[in-house]
Amino acid sequence: MKNESMKWVRRTMLVVLAGMLVTAQPVAAQSYVVVDTGQTACYDGLGNVITCPAEGEPG
C-alpha cells in the first residue's frame, strides 16, 4: 500500500514539473520610457521631507 502511494506521489510530481517546464516561456527584456511625474519633494517612510536622490541614482 505504501509503495503504491509513493508511486502516485512521484507520478503526480513528475506531471506537475513537466507541466511547469512546458508552459514556462522566456521573457524578453522590454524598454520603456519613464514618465516625469513632476514630483518636487521626497519623503521617508514616516512622511518626513528628505533630500531627493540625484537624477539616475536608485532611490
N, C-alpha and C positions, 0 to 999 in steps of 0.2 A: 504494500500500500504506500509506504513512504517513498519507495523508488518511483512509482508512478506519479506521485505528487511532484517529485523533483524533476521528472521529465517534463511535466506540464509547465512548471515554473521556467525551466530552461527554454522550452519551446516558445513560451509567451515572451520572455525577454528577448529572444532572437528575433521574433516577429516585430516587436516594438523597435528594436535597434535598426533592423532593416528598413522599417518604415521611416525612421528618422533620417537615415542616410539617403534614401531615395528622394525624400522631399526637401532635403537641405539644398538651397541654392546659394551660390556665391553672390555677395552683394557688391555691386560696382560702386566705387567712390564717385560721389557727385559733388560738383562745385555749386555754390550758391552765393548770392550777394547778401551781405549783412546790411540791413537797413538801419540808417541813422535814426535813433529814437528821439533825439532832441533832449535826452536826459542831461541835466546840468549839475546835479549833485549825486553823491554816492552815500550809502548808509551801511552800517554794520548790522549784525543780527539783532541788536537791541533797538535799532532805529536811530542811533546817533549818527550825525553827519561825519563822514570821514573823507580823507583825500582820495580822489578818484585815481585809478591806475592810469599811466600814460597810454596813449594810443598804441595798440599792438601788444601790450602786456596782458598776461592772463589775469583774470580777476573775476 
